[in-house]
Amino acid sequence: MENQHTFRIGIAMAGAVSAGAYTAGAMDYLLEALESWQKAKDLCLPGTPKHNVVIEVLTGASAGGMTAVITAAAIQKNFPHVNARNFFSHVGTENPLYDSWVNLTERPKCDMMGQMLDSNDITSSPELNPKQEVRSLFNSLFIEKIARRTLDDTTKDPAINRPYFAGNFELLTTLTNLRGYNYELEFITATGKRKDRMTMHKDLVHFQLNPSGEYQDDGKIPFHFNTPDGLNKDLLVDAAIATGAFPGGLASRVVIRDPKFINDNHLLKITHGKKFLVDPLVDYNAVCVDGGVINNEPYDLTETIMTDRRKDEIRGSANKEEAKHFKLSKSASDFGSTILMIDPFPSDDVKPDANYFDLQAIKFTLPQLFGAMRQQLMVKTDLLERAYSDTDYTRFMVAPIRTKKGKTQKYSIACGSLGGFGGFFSKQFRIHDYLLGRRNCQRFIQQYFCVPVSANHPIIKFGYENLSPEAITMIQVNNGISLPIIPDIRIAEDQKSLILPPEEEEFPYPSVRLKYLLNLEKKIQTRFGVVLDYIKNGDNPEDVAHQVNQVVQKIRKKSWLYNAFISPVVKHATKCFLWIGKCAGKKIAAKKFIDTVVTDMDERGLLQKDC
């Protein structure tokens, strides 16, 4: 048994683009439940389970990684929790989770799509984009504002005590590193040993809360919020923005790290201890995009970190041999560590093989190829062996479910339209998903995040012993079969007794006005036009300047007649043709985009047909 009185939890948050609002809502409710339980303990209220829960790890990809960073900042101070009864009055920045994912940077007469279709990220941002490059289809400046607002304004309140977070909890975001890490393998050939260099683009940024700021030679980047400047806040900002940089749609991010944070981290080492070839004397910089491209559900990394922490504890007790062979227990009777996944888009829609069509035209094979590459990159072969175990208590998931009159609906997440970008079209979508996350999390911790009483688990036994039958009856679930790991209790107004929280209300499924979507068409045309105007901007490095081969020069040499008369006419005609093509192209592209938006939202029941 790892610890007689404490459950250790690692939380992994999957990618979701704007549906990060769902993950944020789930985290908000989870923190509220832990906060209330801890307060009941502090007041020594009768009927309070006395075992402990400690969150040791927060990991995330894409929107999940951004939420993990926001959570790490949010717990440094008190903040009000947002529910269906008070969301309409929550307009400030008191709740970082709600403000970062629901309010975003929206303000009166300046909604999110208006900001994302503005071209000031290209034309008028000399500090952030001096070369006026096109870095993304949509304007992504709002992400920088949110990250800075959340992290720069956060300083730890010394009066805050959250024992349900480890004092050295770890924080990790996944990245897709476009530069990549090189490493070498040796092969024996006919001419002797030969090195074969390969490149890996799977990347991560690994932080650890460390108030002292002392680096432990383990690749974990120390951070804290103890002072206004904090420690490594800028790198936290970069990690949050980079992991959410949806390829093409949102701007990439340059992440600069001390090479020791790469070379020392065993999570970035290939098998048999091989290290990447990163110069230890030069800061490592790389353009990075969405971590979800390669690892969208960092369950595996969370489990590895949780296992490593247990091994370190065992080594500290001088039992090195036991540490070497340690594995997390999966049994209901003695597990002490578990991983909670929050995933707005779990991949449960598997198409039957009977529907497979063996189409060979290139227009079909190329899209399938890119999809196959991404899916293969995300396969976690080490987890497949456990995939069909129904007795594994190291795997729990909060996933969206929406009901109407007791019937489960086909579409749960409003922000799920347009591959996750739908939430940027309407604040009502984000409110719905945030509150749905809270509602789903409540049901999860009350009904499913439990241990069977029959398992006689020592932590549960300790936590609930000596409680009155009435107190246990109030908390237990499934007709007394199970007891929750996190008891979802609240304190009565008299501060002397416990009550159950009210059921999270279901927010009505939202819709967006068709007229609003149609009015976006001109803004989209304008944005696409600017993108086309500036698409060539951005200098190539001088050392890779294009050199025309001499043979090619010779065979393609033009006559004096062509250079003197034909070429100027061709160039002018080409410019005219391109101008006409751009004007027509942006209109066609904008119309096609709107048609896609309308079709998808109509299919999902999100369209208000007001014109």
C-alpha positions in Angstrom: 0.0 0.0 0.0 1.5 3.3 -1.1 0.1 5.5 1.7 -2.4 4.4 4.3 -4.4 7.6 4.3 -4.0 9.3 0.9 -5.1 8.8 -2.6 -2.7 10.3 -5.1 -4.2 11.7 -8.3 -2.8 12.8 -11.7 -5.1 14.7 -14.0 -4.6 14.5 -17.8 -6.6 16.9 -20.0 -7.1 16.2 -23.6 -7.1 18.7 -26.5 -10.3 20.4 -27.5 -9.7 23.8 -29.1 -12.6 26.0 -27.9 -14.2 23.1 -26.1 -11.5 23.7 -23.5 -14.5 25.5 -21.8 -15.8 22.0 -20.9 -12.5 21.0 -19.3 -12.4 24.2 -17.4 -15.9 23.7 -16.1 -15.0 20.2 -15.0 -11.9 21.4 -13.2 -13.9 24.3 -11.6 -16.3 21.8 -10.0 -13.6 19.4 -8.9 -11.7 22.2 -7.2 -15.0 23.4 -5.5 -15.6 19.9 -4.2 -12.1 19.5 -2.8 -12.2 23.0 -1.3 -15.5 22.3 0.5 -14.3 18.9 1.8 -11.1 20.5 3.1 -13.0 23.2 4.9 -15.2 20.6 6.5 -12.1 18.9 7.8 -10.6 22.1 9.1 -13.9 22.8 11.0 -13.9 19.2 12.3 -17.5 18.8 11.3 -19.1 15.5 12.3 -19.7 13.1 9.4 -16.6 14.4 7.4 -14.5 11.6 5.8 -11.0 12.0 7.1 -8.8 10.4 4.4 -6.9 12.6 2.0 -6.7 13.2 -1.7 -3.6 14.9 -3.2 -3.3 16.0 -6.8 0.3 15.5 -7.8 0.3 16.0 -11.6 -1.4 18.2 -14.1 -0.8 17.3 -17.8 -2.5 18.5 -20.9 -2.4 18.8 -24.7 -3.7 21.7 -26.7 -6.6 23.3 -24.9 -6.1 20.7 -22.1 -2.5 21.9 -21.7 -3.7 25.5 -21.5 -6.2 24.6 -18.8 -3.5 22.8 -16.9 -1.4 26.0 -16.8 -4.5 28.1 -15.9 -5.3 25.7 -13.1 -1.8 26.0 -11.7 -2.2 29.7 -11.6 -5.8 29.7 -10.3 -5.0 27.7 -7.1 -2.6 30.3 -5.9 -5.5 32.4 -4.6 -9.2 32.1 -3.8 -11.8 32.6 -6.5 -15.5 32.2 -6.8 -16.9 29.2 -8.6 -19.3 29.7 -11.5 -22.5 27.7 -11.9 -25.8 27.9 -13.7 -27.2 30.1 -11.0 -24.6 32.8 -11.0 -22.8 32.8 -14.4 -24.8 35.7 -15.7 -23.4 38.0 -13.0 -19.8 36.8 -13.5 -18.3 39.4 -15.7 -14.9 40.1 -14.1 -11.7 38.1 -13.8 -12.3 36.6 -10.4 -12.5 33.0 -11.8 -9.5 32.4 -14.1 -10.9 29.2 -15.5 -14.3 30.8 -16.5 -12.7 34.1 -17.6 -10.1 32.4 -19.8 -12.4 30.0 -21.5 -15.8 31.7 -21.5 -15.2 35.4 -21.4 -12.0 35.1 -23.4 -11.3 38.7 -24.6 -14.9 39.3 -25.6 -16.4 42.7 -24.7 -19.5 44.6 -25.8 -19.6 45.2 -29.6 -16.4 43.1 -30.0 -17.1 39.4 -30.1 -14.5 36.7 -30.6 -15.1 36.1 -34.4 -14.7 39.8 -34.9 -11.3 39.7 -33.2 -10.2 36.5 -34.9 -11.1 38.0 -38.4 -9.3 41.2 -37.7 -6.0 41.6 -39.5 -4.1 43.7 -37.0 -2.0 40.6 -36.2 -0.5 41.0 -39.7 -0.7 44.7 -40.5 -0.3 46.5 -37.1 1.7 44.4 -34.6 5.3 45.5 -35.1 6.4 44.2 -31.7 5.0 40.7 -32.2 5.2 40.4 -36.0 7.7 42.9 -37.4 7.9 41.2 -40.8 4.1 41.2 -41.3 4.1 37.4 -41.8 0.9 35.4 -42.2 1.3 33.0 -39.2 -2.3 31.6 -39.0 -5.6 31.7 -40.8 -7.2 33.4 -37.8 -5.9 36.2 -35.7 -4.5 34.7 -32.5 -3.5 37.8 -30.5 -6.3 37.1 -28.0 -4.5 34.0 -26.8 -1.4 36.0 -25.8 -3.7 38.5 -24.0 -5.4 35.7 -22.0 -2.1 34.0 -21.1 -0.5 37.2 -19.9 -3.6 38.3 -18.1 -3.8 35.0 -16.2 -0.2 34.4 -15.4 1.2 38.0 -15.0 -1.6 39.0 -12.7 -1.1 35.9 -10.4 0.8 36.1 -7.2 0.4 33.5 -4.5 -1.8 34.5 -1.6 0.2 33.4 1.5 -3.0 32.8 3.4 -4.2 30.2 0.9 -3.6 26.5 2.0 -4.6 23.8 -0.5 -3.3 20.5 1.0 -5.1 18.6 -1.8 -2.4 19.8 -4.1 1.1 18.5 -3.6 3.6 21.1 -2.5 5.8 20.0 -5.4 3.1 19.1 -8.0 4.2 18.7 -11.6 2.8 20.4 -14.6 3.4 19.3 -18.2 2.2 20.3 -21.6 2.8 18.4 -24.8 4.2 20.1 -27.9 4.7 19.2 -31.6 8.3 20.5 -32.2 8.7 21.4 -35.9 12.5 21.6 -35.5 12.7 18.3 -33.8 15.4 16.5 -31.7 18.1 14.6 -33.5 19.6 11.4 -32.2 21.9 8.8 -33.7 21.9 5.0 -33.9 24.9 3.0 -34.9 24.7 0.2 -37.5 27.4 -2.3 -38.5 28.0 -2.1 -42.3 30.5 -3.7 -44.7 32.7 -0.6 -44.2 32.5 -0.6 -40.5 30.1 1.2 -38.0 27.9 3.8 -39.5 25.7 6.3 -37.7 22.1 6.9 -38.8 20.6 10.1 -37.6 16.8 10.3 -36.9 14.6 13.2 -35.8 11.7 13.0 -33.3 9.1 15.8 -33.1 7.2 14.7 -30.1 8.0 17.2 -27.4 6.9 18.4 -24.0 7.6 21.1 -21.4 7.8 19.7 -17.9 7.5 22.0 -14.8 7.5 21.4 -11.1 6.3 23.7 -8.4 9.4 24.6 -6.5 9.3 27.6 -4.1 13.0 27.5 -3.6 13.7 27.8 -7.3 16.6 25.3 -7.1 17.0 23.1 -10.1 17.2 19.4 -9.3 19.1 18.2 -12.4 16.0 16.2 -13.5 14.8 18.2 -16.5 11.8 19.6 -14.5 11.6 23.4 -14.9 11.1 25.0 -11.4 8.3 27.5 -11.2 6.4 29.4 -8.5 4.1 32.5 -8.1 5.5 33.6 -4.7 6.5 37.0 -6.1 4.9 39.3 -8.7 7.6 38.3 -11.2 7.4 34.6 -10.2 9.8 32.1 -11.6 9.7 31.0 -15.3 6.4 32.7 -15.9 7.4 33.6 -19.5 8.2 29.9 -20.2 4.8 29.0 -18.7 3.2 31.5 -21.1 5.1 30.0 -24.1 4.2 26.5 -23.1 0.5 27.3 -22.8 0.3 29.1 -26.1 2.4 26.6 -28.0 0.5 23.6 -26.9 -2.8 25.2 -28.1 -1.4 26.4 -31.5 -3.8 24.5 -33.7 -1.8 24.0 -37.0 -2.8 26.6 -39.6 -5.7 27.9 -37.7 -3.8 29.5 -34.7 -0.3 30.9 -34.7 2.7 28.8 -33.9 4.9 29.7 -31.0 8.7 29.9 -30.6 9.7 28.1 -27.3 13.2 28.8 -26.0 14.6 26.5 -23.3 17.9 26.0 -21.4 19.2 22.7 -23.0 19.5 21.1 -19.5 15.7 21.0 -19.3 15.8 18.8 -22.4 19.0 16.8 -21.9 18.2 16.0 -18.2 14.5 14.9 -18.6 14.2 11.2 -19.0 10.7 11.7 -20.6 12.6 13.1 -23.6 15.2 10.3 -23.9 14.7 7.4 -26.3 15.1 3.8 -25.2 18.3 2.5 -23.6 19.2 5.9 -22.3 20.0 7.5 -25.6 20.0 11.3 -25.5 19.1 13.7 -28.1 21.8 15.8 -29.7 21.1 19.1 -28.1 24.0 21.4 -27.6 24.4 21.9 -23.8 26.0 25.3 -24.2 23.3 27.0 -26.4 19.7 27.8 -25.6 17.4 25.5 -27.7 14.8 27.4 -29.7 12.1 25.7 -31.8 8.9 26.6 -33.5 6.1 24.6 -31.9 2.5 23.9 -32.6 -0.4 22.0 -31.0 0.7 19.2 -28.8 -2.4 17.3 -29.7 -1.1 16.6 -33.2 1.2 13.8 -31.7 -0.1 13.3 -28.2 -3.6 14.6 -27.6 -4.3 12.5 -24.5 -1.2 12.5 -22.3 -2.4 9.7 -20.0 0.8 7.8 -20.6 3.0 10.7 -19.4 0.8 11.2 -16.4 1.1 7.6 -15.4 4.9 7.7 -15.9 5.3 10.7 -13.7 3.0 9.2 -11.0 5.1 6.0 -11.0 8.4 7.9 -10.9 7.2 9.8 -7.8 6.4 6.6 -6.0 9.7 5.1 -7.0 11.5 8.2 -5.6 9.6 7.8 -2.3 10.7 4.1 -2.1 14.3 5.0 -2.9 14.1 7.5 -0.1 13.4 4.7 2.3 16.6 2.9 1.0 14.7 0.2 -0.8 16.3 0.5 -4.2 15.4 -3.0 -5.4 11.7 -2.5 -4.7 11.8 0.9 -6.4 13.3 -0.7 -9.5 10.4 -3.1 -10.0 7.6 -0.9 -8.7 4.3 -0.6 -10.7 1.1 1.2 -9.8 -1.4 -1.1 -8.3 -4.6 -1.5 -10.4 -6.6 -3.5 -7.9 -9.8 -2.1 -6.2 -8.5 -3.4 -2.9 -5.2 -1.6 -2.7 -4.6 1.0 -5.4 -3.3 4.3 -4.1 -2.6 6.3 -7.2 -5.0 6.9 -10.1 -5.2 9.0 -13.3 -8.2 11.1 -14.1 -8.7 12.0 -17.8 -10.9 14.9 -18.8 -11.7 14.5 -22.5 -14.3 16.6 -24.3 -13.9 14.5 -27.4 -13.3 10.9 -26.5 -12.8 8.7 -29.6 -15.7 6.3 -29.2 -17.2 6.7 -32.7 -15.6 3.7 -34.4 -16.8 3.0 -37.9 -17.4 -0.7 -38.6 -15.1 -2.3 -41.1 -18.2 -3.2 -43.2 -18.4 0.4 -44.2 -14.9 0.6 -45.5 -14.5 1.6 -49.2 -11.2 0.8 -51.0 -11.0 4.0 -52.9 -7.6 4.5 -54.6 -7.9 7.9 -56.4 -5.4 10.4 -55.0 -8.1 12.8 -53.9 -9.2 10.0 -51.4 -5.8 8.5 -50.5 -4.0 11.7 -49.5 -6.6 12.8 -46.9 -6.7 9.3 -45.6 -2.9 9.3 -45.4 -2.7 12.4 -43.3 -5.4 11.1 -41.0 -3.6 7.7 -40.7 -0.3 9.4 -39.8 -1.9 11.4 -37.0 -3.8 8.5 -35.6 -0.6 6.3 -35.6 1.4 9.0 -33.9 -1.1 9.0 -31.0 -1.2 5.2 -30.6 0.2 4.2 -27.1 1.2 0.6 -27.6 2.2 0.2 -24.0 -1.4 0.9 -22.9 -3.1 -1.4 -25.4 -2.3 -4.5 -23.3 -4.5 -3.0 -20.6 -7.1 -1.6 -22.9 -9.7 -4.3 -22.2 -9.2 -4.7 -18.4 -12.4 -3.9 -16.4 -10.6 -4.0 -13.1 -8.0 -1.3 -13.7 -8.6 1.4 -11.0 -5.8 3.7 -12.4 -8.1 4.9 -15.3 -11.0 7.2 -14.8 -12.5 9.7 -17.3 -14.8 12.7 -17.3 -16.4 12.8 -20.7 -19.4 14.8 -22.0 -22.9 13.5 -21.9 -26.0 15.6 -22.4 -29.6 14.4 -21.8 -32.9 15.7 -22.8 -36.0 14.3 -21.0 -33.8 11.5 -19.8 -32.6 10.6 -23.3 -28.9 10.9 -24.2 -28.4 13.3 -27.1 -26.1 12.6 -30.1 -24.2 15.9 -29.7 -23.2 17.0 -26.2 -20.5 19.7 -26.8 -21.7 22.9 -28.4 -18.1 24.0 -29.0 -17.5 20.7 -30.9 -18.8 22.1 -34.2 -16.1 22.8 -36.9 -13.6 20.5 -35.3 -13.6 22.4 -32.0 -13.6 25.9 -33.4 -17.4 26.4 -32.9 -17.1 28.0 -29.5 -15.5 31.1 -31.0 -18.7 31.9 -32.8 -20.9 32.2 -29.7 -20.3 32.9 -26.0 -23.5 30.9 -25.3 -21.7 27.8 -26.7 -18.9 28.3 -24.2 -21.2 29.0 -21.3 -23.1 25.8 -22.1 -20.0 23.6 -22.3 -18.5 25.1 -19.1 -21.6 24.4 -17.2 -21.9 20.9 -18.8 -18.4 20.2 -17.6 -19.4 21.1 -14.1 -22.6 19.0 -14.3 -20.8 16.0 -15.7 -18.0 16.3 -13.1 -20.5 16.4 -10.3 -22.2 13.2 -11.5 -18.8 11.6 -12.0 -17.4 12.1 -8.6 -20.7 11.3 -6.9 -21.5 8.1 -8.9 -18.3 6.8 -10.6 -15.2 8.0 -8.9 -15.7 5.4 -6.2 -14.4 2.3 -4.5 -16.6 -0.8 -3.8 -17.2 -1.3 -0.1 -16.6 -5.0 -0.7 -13.0 -4.2 -1.7 -12.2 -3.3 1.9 -9.8 -0.7 0.7 -7.6 0.6 3.6 -7.8 4.3 2.6 -11.6 4.2 2.2 -11.9 2.1 5.5 -9.8 4.7 7.3 -11.7 7.6 5.8 -15.2 6.5 6.6 -14.6 4.6 9.9 -16.4 5.9 13.0 -18.8 7.9 10.8 -22.5 7.6 11.8 -24.7 5.4 9.6 -26.6 8.6 8.7 -23.5 10.3 7.5 -22.4 7.4 5.4 -25.9 7.0 4.0 -25.8 10.7 2.9 -22.5 10.2 1.0 -22.5 6.6 -0.2 -23.6 5.8 -3.8 -25.0 3.0 -5.8 -27.4 1.9 -3.0 -24.5 1.6 -0.6 -22.3 -0.5 -2.8 -19.6 2.1 -3.2 -18.0 5.0 -1.4 -16.6 8.1 -3.2 -12.9 8.9 -3.3 -13.8 12.6 -3.2 -16.9 13.1 -1.0 -19.0 15.8 -2.6 -20.2 17.6 0.5 -21.0 21.2 1.4 -21.2 23.1 4.7 -24.6 24.3 5.9 -25.2 28.0 6.6 -24.8 27.4 10.3 -21.2 26.2 9.7 -22.0 23.3 12.0 -23.3 20.5 9.7 -22.9 19.0 6.3 -25.3 19.0 3.4 -25.2 17.7 -0.2 -24.6 20.2 -2.9 -27.5 21.2 -5.2 -27.7 19.3 -8.5 -25.9 21.2 -11.2 -28.6 22.7 -13.5 -28.6 21.8 -17.2 -28.1 24.9 -19.3 -30.3 25.0 -22.4 -28.6 23.8 -25.5 -27.6 27.0 -27.3 -28.0 28.2 -30.9 -26.4 30.9 -33.1 -28.4 33.1 -35.4 -28.1 32.3 -39.1 -28.2 36.1 -39.8 -25.1 36.5 -37.6 -23.2 33.8 -39.5 -24.1 35.3 -42.9 -23.0 38.7 -41.8 -19.5 37.3 -41.2 -19.0 36.6 -44.8 -17.6 40.0 -45.7 -15.3 40.0 -42.7 -14.0 36.6 -43.8 -13.4 37.9 -47.3 -11.4 40.8 -45.9 -9.3 38.5 -43.7 -8.7 36.1 -46.6 -7.7 39.0 -48.8 -5.1 40.2 -46.3 -3.8 36.7 -45.9 -3.3 36.4 -49.7 -1.7 39.9 -49.8 0.9 39.1 -47.2 1.3 35.4 -47.7 4.8 35.8 -49.2 6.2 37.8 -46.4 8.9 36.3 -44.2 12.5 36.1 -45.2 14.3 32.8 -46.0 17.5 32.4 -44.1 20.5 33.6 -46.2 22.3 30.3 -45.9 19.6 28.4 -47.7 19.0 31.0 -50.5 17.8 29.3 -53.6 20.5 28.7 -56.2 19.5 27.8 -59.8 21.5 24.9 -61.3 23.8 25.9 -64.1 22.4 23.2 -66.4 18.8 24.3 -65.7 19.9 27.9 -66.4 21.3 26.9 -69.8 18.3 24.9 -71.0 15.8 27.5 -69.7 17.6 30.5 -71.1 15.2 32.9 -72.9 15.8 34.6 -76.2 16.3 38.4 -76.5 12.9 38.7 -78.1 11.2 37.1 -75.1 13.1 39.2 -72.6 12.5 42.4 -74.4 8.9 42.2 -75.5 7.1 39.0 -74.4 8.2 38.9 -70.8 6.9 42.4 -69.8 3.5 41.6 -71.4 3.3 38.2 -69.6 4.2 39.7 -66.2 1.5 42.4 -66.6 -1.1 39.9 -67.7 -0.1 37.6 -64.8 -0.5 40.4 -62.3 -4.0 41.2 -63.7 -4.9 37.5 -63.6 -3.7 37.1 -60.1 -5.6 40.2 -58.9 -8.8 38.8 -60.5 -8.1 35.4 -59.1 -7.6 36.8 -55.6 -10.8 38.8 -55.7 -12.8 35.9 -57.0 -11.0 33.4 -54.8 -11.6 35.1 -51.5 -15.3 35.5 -52.3 -15.5 31.8 -53.2 -13.5 30.8 -50.1 -15.6 32.9 -47.8 -18.8 31.6 -49.2 -17.6 28.0 -48.9 -16.5 28.6 -45.3 -19.8 30.0 -44.3 -21.6 27.2 -46.0 -19.5 24.7 -44.1 -20.3 26.5 -40.8 -24.0 26.6 -41.5 -24.2 23.0 -42.5 -22.3 21.7 -39.5 -24.2 23.8 -37.0 -27.5 22.9 -38.5 -26.7 19.2 -38.3 -25.7 19.6 -34.6 -29.0 21.5 -33.8 -27.0 24.7 -33.1 -28.6 26.9 -35.8 -31.3 29.5 -35.2 -32.9 30.0 -38.6 -33.9 33.6 -38.3 -33.6 34.5 -42.0 
